[in-house]
Amino acid sequence: EAIMSDRKAVIKNADMSEEMQQDAVECATQALEKYNIEKDIAAHIKK
């Protein structure tokens, strides 16, 4: 069940491999699905 289905990740300018970009998007998506508080989302991504 995808709650975030109405959101789309947009990578504007990245100096990293395609694989790394996908990993970053996946990580951010997991954080957004798991947490509602901004600092918790940021903490998850930093890990």
Short mmCIF file of the C-alpha atoms (twelve columns), coordinates in Angstrom:
data_MODEL
# 
_entry.id   MODEL 
# 
loop_
_atom_site.group_PDB 
_atom_site.id 
_atom_site.type_symbol 
_atom_site.label_atom_id 
_atom_site.label_alt_id 
_atom_site.label_comp_id 
_atom_site.label_asym_id 
_atom_site.label_seq_id 
_atom_site.Cartn_x 
_atom_site.Cartn_y 
_atom_site.Cartn_z 
_atom_site.pdbx_PDB_model_num 
ATOM 1  C CA . GLU A 1  0.000  0.000  0.000   1 
ATOM 2  C CA . ALA A 2  1.639  3.210  -1.146  1 
ATOM 3  C CA . ILE A 3  0.451  6.220  0.780   1 
ATOM 4  C CA . MET A 4  2.896  8.517  -0.985  1 
ATOM 5  C CA . SER A 5  1.729  7.585  -4.481  1 
ATOM 6  C CA . ASP A 6  0.808  11.202 -5.272  1 
ATOM 7  C CA . ARG A 7  4.383  12.392 -4.713  1 
ATOM 8  C CA . LYS A 8  7.193  12.184 -7.222  1 
ATOM 9  C CA . ALA A 9  10.909 12.502 -6.596  1 
ATOM 10 C CA . VAL A 10 12.617 15.052 -8.814  1 
ATOM 11 C CA . ILE A 11 16.398 14.971 -9.093  1 
ATOM 12 C CA . LYS A 12 17.407 18.300 -10.595 1 
ATOM 13 C CA . ASN A 13 21.197 18.237 -10.649 1 
ATOM 14 C CA . ALA A 14 23.247 15.471 -9.110  1 
ATOM 15 C CA . ASP A 15 26.935 14.695 -9.336  1 
ATOM 16 C CA . MET A 16 26.458 11.029 -8.491  1 
ATOM 17 C CA . SER A 17 25.814 7.758  -10.253 1 
ATOM 18 C CA . GLU A 18 22.330 6.717  -11.316 1 
ATOM 19 C CA . GLU A 19 22.468 3.889  -8.777  1 
ATOM 20 C CA . MET A 20 23.375 6.272  -5.957  1 
ATOM 21 C CA . GLN A 21 20.536 8.598  -6.966  1 
ATOM 22 C CA . GLN A 22 18.075 5.699  -6.815  1 
ATOM 23 C CA . ASP A 23 19.409 4.702  -3.386  1 
ATOM 24 C CA . ALA A 24 18.963 8.282  -2.167  1 
ATOM 25 C CA . VAL A 25 15.377 8.421  -3.435  1 
ATOM 26 C CA . GLU A 26 14.610 5.040  -1.852  1 
ATOM 27 C CA . CYS A 27 16.079 6.167  1.471   1 
ATOM 28 C CA . ALA A 28 14.084 9.401  1.449   1 
ATOM 29 C CA . THR A 29 10.897 7.558  0.483   1 
ATOM 30 C CA . GLN A 30 11.300 5.128  3.382   1 
ATOM 31 C CA . ALA A 31 11.845 8.029  5.781   1 
ATOM 32 C CA . LEU A 32 8.744  9.848  4.540   1 
ATOM 33 C CA . GLU A 33 6.624  6.703  4.893   1 
ATOM 34 C CA . LYS A 34 7.897  5.948  8.386   1 
ATOM 35 C CA . TYR A 35 8.025  9.398  10.010  1 
ATOM 36 C CA . ASN A 36 5.861  12.505 10.139  1 
ATOM 37 C CA . ILE A 37 8.191  14.809 12.059  1 
ATOM 38 C CA . GLU A 38 10.772 16.620 9.954   1 
ATOM 39 C CA . LYS A 39 13.694 16.023 12.328  1 
ATOM 40 C CA . ASP A 40 12.925 12.280 12.448  1 
ATOM 41 C CA . ILE A 41 12.873 12.146 8.641   1 
ATOM 42 C CA . ALA A 42 16.216 13.983 8.524   1 
ATOM 43 C CA . ALA A 43 17.732 11.672 11.156  1 
ATOM 44 C CA . HIS A 44 16.682 8.603  9.148   1 
ATOM 45 C CA . ILE A 45 18.229 9.968  5.962   1 
ATOM 46 C CA . LYS A 46 21.485 10.892 7.751   1 
ATOM 47 C CA . LYS A 47 21.894 7.271  8.864   1 
# 
